[in-house]
């Protein structure tokens, strides 16, 4: 005679605990019914489109094709590396001095290597075409503005404080020795990196002939920091897909599975592997979809869940706090631009890419995916050639 607990376990398994359960049967049937609907699976490096009806998948590796990511991010890191040195010194660590000395050598080497030709011929990012002179000028300025700060702190360690950095280097005043704040450089590098990624992604997506209204989307696995990218507002892929679709993608057909499986592109090289991979991800999508549809059927008449695609808030000189990433009104809306830099660092749920992602994506989609028509904050509104001539 079975133990009493076994009866409860059997009842548990009957609904959802095994492949022959009621829930598994419904998920499988939904998968069969929707087998012709396209499905898009996105990870931290790849996007794969399964067109449906057993047709072979199409893939786009947006990380592998990224040109200039490490080079631009290295410049962006200058704006963070110096404050990190200040914090190391503030906390009494003796490591800051050797770190600062090595950083001086690294910055000097980049200053010597940086030329428009490097950006034009070696980086050769299609999205940067026509901007190579400006990018080289920005990099030149960033290096020239960082070296004297590092040399100053090595000569006078007590002179490097967060108050000084905020007032004279990260932000700058009219009477300061630096004409452009490093916050502007960081805004530009973040935006340029996302300009390249978004340009290639949007072009690829629009070339696939996707039936957006029927598209099933699953963002699977880690997306940036371990705590980041688990909601529509914090995952940069969501806004990109929605805008690339001409806002036809239904938000409730996009699910984020932070603990979902990795996607091994090698498995897609054979018809059998592609079929098994597609089935695995469709099962994950439908395990969420079945619950959504049942909630609507079971509780019709009660307030429904709605995923808003709301306009981000505006910030002004009086805004002291923000609970959402603010809207950038224009390339000169510096308070919003820098606030987004702070926001993505201070909110662990945010992907760092969100610092400038929406502003860039919206412009690309409004201009037919033409990167030359995009205005890049911290770059297109600043004359770095003139700035690099400051009195050092």
C-alpha positions as CSV (number, residue, x, y, z in Angstrom):
1,X,0.0,0.0,0.0
2,X,1.6,3.3,-1.0
3,X,2.5,5.8,1.6
4,X,0.2,8.8,2.0
5,X,2.9,11.2,0.8
6,X,3.2,9.2,-2.4
7,X,-0.4,10.0,-3.2
8,X,0.3,13.7,-3.0
9,X,3.4,13.4,-5.1
10,X,1.5,11.5,-7.8
11,X,-1.1,14.2,-7.9
12,X,1.6,16.8,-8.2
13,X,3.2,14.9,-11.1
14,X,-0.1,14.5,-12.8
15,X,-0.3,18.2,-13.5
16,X,3.2,19.4,-14.2
17,X,5.9,17.1,-12.8
18,X,6.7,14.9,-15.8
19,X,6.7,14.7,-19.6
20,X,3.3,12.9,-19.5
21,X,1.6,15.5,-17.3
22,X,-1.4,17.6,-18.2
23,X,0.7,20.8,-18.4
24,X,3.2,19.1,-20.7
25,X,0.4,17.9,-23.0
26,X,-1.0,21.4,-23.3
27,X,2.4,22.9,-24.0
28,X,3.0,20.3,-26.6
29,X,-0.3,20.9,-28.3
30,X,0.2,24.7,-28.3
31,X,3.6,24.1,-29.9
32,X,2.0,22.0,-32.7
33,X,-0.7,24.6,-33.3
34,X,1.8,27.4,-33.5
35,X,4.5,25.5,-35.3
36,X,4.4,27.8,-38.3
37,X,4.9,31.0,-36.2
38,X,8.4,32.5,-36.3
39,X,10.4,32.4,-33.1
40,X,13.4,34.6,-32.2
41,X,15.8,33.5,-29.6
42,X,18.3,36.1,-28.3
43,X,21.3,35.6,-26.0
44,X,24.1,37.9,-24.8
45,X,25.9,37.3,-28.1
46,X,23.6,35.9,-30.8
47,X,20.1,36.2,-32.3
48,X,18.6,33.2,-34.0
49,X,15.4,33.3,-36.0
50,X,13.5,30.0,-36.4
51,X,11.1,30.8,-39.3
52,X,8.7,27.9,-38.4
53,X,7.4,24.9,-40.2
54,X,10.8,23.2,-40.0
55,X,12.6,25.8,-42.1
56,X,16.3,26.2,-41.3
57,X,17.2,29.0,-38.8
58,X,19.0,32.2,-39.6
59,X,21.6,33.5,-37.2
60,X,23.2,36.9,-36.4
61,X,26.2,37.1,-34.0
62,X,26.1,40.8,-33.0
63,X,29.1,40.5,-30.7
64,X,31.4,38.8,-33.2
65,X,30.8,41.4,-35.8
66,X,31.2,44.3,-33.4
67,X,34.1,46.5,-34.5
68,X,35.8,49.0,-32.1
69,X,34.0,47.7,-29.0
70,X,37.1,47.1,-26.9
71,X,38.9,50.2,-28.3
72,X,35.9,52.5,-27.5
73,X,35.3,50.8,-24.2
74,X,38.9,51.3,-23.2
75,X,38.4,55.0,-23.7
76,X,35.2,54.9,-21.8
77,X,37.0,53.2,-18.9
78,X,39.2,56.2,-18.4
79,X,36.3,58.1,-16.9
80,X,35.9,55.3,-14.4
81,X,39.5,54.1,-13.8
82,X,40.6,57.5,-12.4
83,X,37.8,57.6,-9.8
84,X,38.6,53.9,-8.9
85,X,42.2,55.0,-8.2
86,X,40.8,57.8,-6.0
87,X,38.7,55.2,-4.1
88,X,41.6,52.8,-3.7
89,X,43.7,55.7,-2.3
90,X,40.8,56.8,-0.1
91,X,40.5,53.4,1.4
92,X,44.2,53.2,2.3
93,X,45.3,50.7,-0.4
94,X,48.9,51.1,-1.6
95,X,48.0,49.5,-4.9
96,X,46.7,52.8,-6.4
97,X,50.2,54.2,-7.1
98,X,51.4,51.3,-9.3
99,X,48.0,51.1,-11.0
100,X,48.2,54.8,-11.8
101,X,51.8,54.5,-13.1
102,X,50.8,51.7,-15.4
103,X,47.7,53.6,-16.6
104,X,49.9,56.5,-17.5
105,X,52.0,54.2,-19.8
106,X,48.8,52.7,-21.3
107,X,47.2,56.0,-22.1
108,X,50.4,57.4,-23.6
109,X,50.6,54.3,-25.9
110,X,47.0,54.8,-27.1
111,X,47.6,58.5,-27.7
112,X,50.5,57.6,-30.0
113,X,48.6,54.9,-31.8
114,X,45.3,56.8,-32.3
115,X,44.8,58.3,-35.8
116,X,41.8,58.8,-38.1
117,X,43.4,56.2,-40.4
118,X,43.3,53.6,-37.6
119,X,39.6,54.1,-37.2
120,X,39.0,54.2,-40.9
121,X,41.1,51.2,-42.0
122,X,41.7,49.0,-39.0
123,X,38.4,49.4,-37.1
124,X,36.5,50.0,-40.3
125,X,33.1,49.9,-38.8
126,X,30.4,50.7,-41.4
127,X,28.3,52.5,-38.8
128,X,31.2,54.9,-38.1
129,X,31.9,55.8,-41.7
130,X,32.4,59.6,-42.1
131,X,33.0,60.0,-38.3
132,X,36.6,58.7,-38.1
133,X,38.1,62.1,-37.8
134,X,35.8,63.0,-34.9
135,X,36.3,59.7,-33.1
136,X,40.0,60.1,-33.3
137,X,39.7,63.7,-32.0
138,X,37.6,62.5,-29.1
139,X,40.1,59.7,-28.2
140,X,43.0,62.2,-28.5
141,X,41.3,64.6,-26.1
142,X,40.4,61.9,-23.6
143,X,44.0,60.8,-23.4
144,X,45.4,64.3,-23.2
145,X,42.9,65.2,-20.5
146,X,43.6,62.1,-18.5
147,X,47.4,62.1,-18.5
148,X,47.9,65.4,-16.5
149,X,45.3,64.2,-13.9
150,X,47.3,61.0,-13.4
151,X,50.6,62.8,-13.2
152,X,49.2,65.3,-10.8
153,X,47.9,62.6,-8.4
154,X,51.3,60.8,-8.5
155,X,53.0,64.0,-7.6
156,X,50.4,65.2,-5.0
157,X,48.2,62.3,-3.8
158,X,46.1,64.5,-1.6
159,X,45.0,66.5,-4.6
160,X,42.8,63.8,-6.1
161,X,39.4,63.9,-4.4
162,X,36.0,63.0,-5.7
163,X,34.9,66.6,-5.3
164,X,37.8,67.8,-7.5
165,X,37.1,65.1,-10.1
166,X,33.4,66.0,-10.2
167,X,34.0,69.7,-10.5
168,X,37.1,69.8,-12.7
169,X,37.3,66.6,-14.8
170,X,34.1,64.6,-15.0
171,X,32.2,67.8,-15.3
172,X,34.0,71.1,-16.1
173,X,33.3,74.8,-15.4
174,X,33.9,77.8,-17.5
175,X,37.2,78.7,-15.7
176,X,38.5,75.1,-15.5
177,X,41.6,73.8,-17.3
178,X,39.7,71.1,-19.2
179,X,37.1,72.3,-21.8
180,X,35.2,69.0,-22.0
181,X,34.1,66.8,-19.2
182,X,34.9,63.1,-19.3
183,X,31.2,62.5,-18.7
184,X,30.7,63.6,-22.3
185,X,33.4,61.3,-23.5
186,X,31.7,58.4,-21.7
187,X,28.4,59.3,-23.2
188,X,29.9,59.3,-26.7
189,X,31.7,55.9,-26.3
190,X,28.5,54.2,-25.0
191,X,26.5,55.6,-27.8
192,X,29.0,54.7,-30.5
193,X,29.2,51.1,-29.4
194,X,25.5,50.8,-29.4
195,X,25.2,52.6,-32.8
196,X,27.3,49.8,-34.4
197,X,25.4,47.0,-32.7
198,X,21.9,48.5,-33.3
199,X,22.7,49.3,-36.9
200,X,23.8,45.8,-37.8
201,X,20.9,44.2,-35.8
202,X,18.2,46.3,-37.3
203,X,19.5,45.7,-40.8
204,X,19.6,42.0,-40.2
205,X,16.1,41.8,-38.6
206,X,14.5,43.9,-41.4
207,X,16.0,41.6,-44.0
208,X,14.4,38.5,-42.6
209,X,10.8,39.2,-43.6
210,X,9.5,38.5,-40.1
211,X,5.8,38.3,-39.4
212,X,6.2,40.5,-36.4
213,X,2.6,40.2,-35.2
214,X,3.1,36.4,-34.8
215,X,6.7,36.5,-33.6
216,X,7.5,34.6,-30.5
217,X,10.6,36.1,-28.7
218,X,12.7,34.5,-26.0
219,X,15.6,36.3,-24.5
220,X,17.5,33.5,-22.8
221,X,20.4,33.4,-20.3
222,X,22.6,36.1,-18.8
223,X,22.4,39.6,-20.3
224,X,25.3,41.7,-19.0
225,X,25.8,41.8,-15.2
226,X,24.3,38.8,-13.3
227,X,21.6,41.1,-11.9
228,X,20.8,42.9,-15.1
229,X,18.4,42.8,-18.0
230,X,15.5,40.8,-16.6
231,X,12.7,43.2,-17.4
232,X,11.6,45.1,-20.5
233,X,12.8,48.4,-19.1
234,X,16.3,47.0,-18.2
235,X,17.0,44.9,-21.3
236,X,18.2,46.9,-24.3
237,X,17.2,44.1,-26.7
238,X,13.5,44.7,-25.9
239,X,13.3,48.3,-27.1
240,X,15.5,47.5,-30.1
241,X,13.2,44.7,-31.3
242,X,10.1,46.7,-30.7
243,X,11.4,49.7,-32.7
244,X,12.9,47.5,-35.4
245,X,9.5,45.9,-35.9
246,X,7.9,49.3,-36.5
247,X,6.3,48.8,-33.0
248,X,4.4,45.8,-34.4
249,X,5.9,43.3,-32.0
250,X,3.4,42.5,-29.3
251,X,5.1,43.2,-26.0
252,X,3.3,40.2,-24.3
253,X,4.9,37.9,-26.8
254,X,8.4,38.6,-25.5
255,X,9.6,36.7,-22.5
256,X,12.9,37.0,-20.7
257,X,14.3,33.8,-19.2
258,X,17.5,34.8,-17.3
259,X,18.0,31.2,-16.2
260,X,17.3,29.8,-19.7
261,X,19.8,27.6,-21.5
262,X,22.7,28.8,-23.6
263,X,22.3,28.6,-27.3
264,X,25.1,26.6,-29.0
265,X,25.3,27.7,-32.6
266,X,27.2,24.5,-33.4
267,X,24.0,22.5,-32.7
268,X,22.3,24.4,-35.6
269,X,24.7,23.0,-38.2
270,X,22.6,19.9,-38.8
271,X,18.9,19.6,-39.5
272,X,18.4,17.3,-36.5
273,X,20.3,19.6,-34.2
274,X,18.4,22.7,-35.4
275,X,15.1,20.9,-34.9
276,X,16.0,19.8,-31.4
277,X,17.2,23.3,-30.4
278,X,14.1,24.9,-31.8
279,X,11.8,22.5,-30.0
280,X,13.7,23.1,-26.7
281,X,13.2,26.9,-26.9
282,X,9.6,26.7,-28.1
283,X,8.8,24.5,-25.1
284,X,10.3,27.2,-22.8
285,X,8.3,29.9,-24.5
286,X,5.1,28.0,-24.4
287,X,5.5,27.1,-20.7
288,X,5.1,30.8,-20.0
289,X,2.5,31.4,-22.7
290,X,0.2,28.6,-21.5
291,X,0.0,30.2,-18.1
292,X,-0.7,33.7,-19.6
293,X,-3.6,32.4,-21.7
294,X,-5.0,30.4,-18.8
295,X,-4.9,33.4,-16.6
296,X,-6.9,35.3,-19.2
297,X,-9.5,32.5,-19.6
298,X,-9.8,31.7,-15.9
299,X,-10.1,35.2,-14.5
300,X,-11.8,37.1,-17.3
301,X,-13.6,40.1,-15.8
302,X,-10.9,40.9,-13.3
303,X,-8.2,43.6,-14.0
304,X,-5.8,42.3,-16.6
305,X,-2.0,42.5,-16.5
306,X,-0.7,45.1,-19.0
307,X,3.0,45.5,-19.9
308,X,3.3,49.2,-20.6
309,X,5.6,50.7,-23.2
310,X,5.5,54.1,-21.6
311,X,7.5,57.2,-22.4
312,X,10.5,57.5,-20.1
313,X,10.4,60.5,-17.7
314,X,12.1,63.9,-18.3
315,X,14.6,65.4,-15.9
316,X,15.5,69.0,-15.4
317,X,17.7,71.0,-13.0
318,X,15.3,70.4,-10.2
319,X,15.1,66.6,-10.6
320,X,17.1,65.0,-7.7
321,X,16.0,61.3,-8.1
322,X,14.7,59.1,-10.9
323,X,13.1,55.7,-10.7
324,X,13.3,55.0,-14.5
325,X,15.9,55.8,-17.1
326,X,15.1,59.4,-18.3
327,X,14.3,60.4,-21.8
328,X,16.9,62.2,-23.8
329,X,15.2,65.1,-25.5
330,X,18.0,66.1,-27.8
331,X,21.8,65.7,-28.3
332,X,22.2,68.7,-26.0
333,X,20.1,67.3,-23.1
334,X,23.2,66.8,-21.1
335,X,21.5,66.4,-17.7
336,X,19.5,63.4,-19.0
337,X,22.5,62.0,-20.8
338,X,24.7,62.0,-17.7
339,X,21.9,60.9,-15.5
340,X,21.5,57.8,-17.6
341,X,25.3,57.1,-17.0
342,X,24.7,57.3,-13.3
343,X,21.5,55.3,-13.5
344,X,23.0,52.3,-15.3
345,X,25.9,52.1,-12.8
346,X,23.7,52.7,-9.7
347,X,20.8,50.3,-10.6
348,X,22.2,46.7,-10.7
349,X,19.2,45.7,-12.8
350,X,20.3,47.8,-15.7
351,X,22.5,46.7,-18.6
352,X,25.3,49.2,-19.0
353,X,24.4,49.5,-22.7
354,X,21.2,51.2,-21.7
355,X,23.1,54.4,-21.1
356,X,22.5,55.6,-24.6
357,X,20.6,52.7,-26.3
358,X,17.1,54.1,-26.7
359,X,18.2,57.5,-28.1
360,X,20.4,55.7,-30.7
361,X,17.7,53.1,-31.6
362,X,15.0,55.6,-32.0
363,X,17.0,57.7,-34.4
364,X,18.1,54.7,-36.5
365,X,14.5,53.5,-36.8
366,X,13.3,57.1,-37.7
367,X,15.9,57.5,-40.4
368,X,15.7,54.2,-42.3
369,X,18.6,52.7,-40.3
370,X,21.1,55.3,-41.6
371,X,23.9,55.7,-39.0
372,X,25.1,58.9,-40.8
373,X,21.8,60.6,-39.8
374,X,22.2,59.7,-36.1
375,X,23.3,62.4,-33.7
376,X,25.8,61.0,-31.2
377,X,25.7,62.7,-27.7
378,X,29.1,63.8,-26.6
379,X,30.6,63.5,-30.1
380,X,28.6,65.4,-32.7
381,X,27.9,68.4,-30.5
382,X,31.6,68.9,-29.4
383,X,34.6,70.1,-31.3
384,X,37.3,67.9,-29.9
385,X,39.9,69.2,-32.3
386,X,39.7,72.6,-30.6
387,X,39.3,71.0,-27.2
388,X,42.6,69.0,-27.6
389,X,44.5,72.2,-27.8
390,X,43.8,73.2,-24.2
391,X,46.6,74.4,-22.0
392,X,47.9,71.3,-20.3
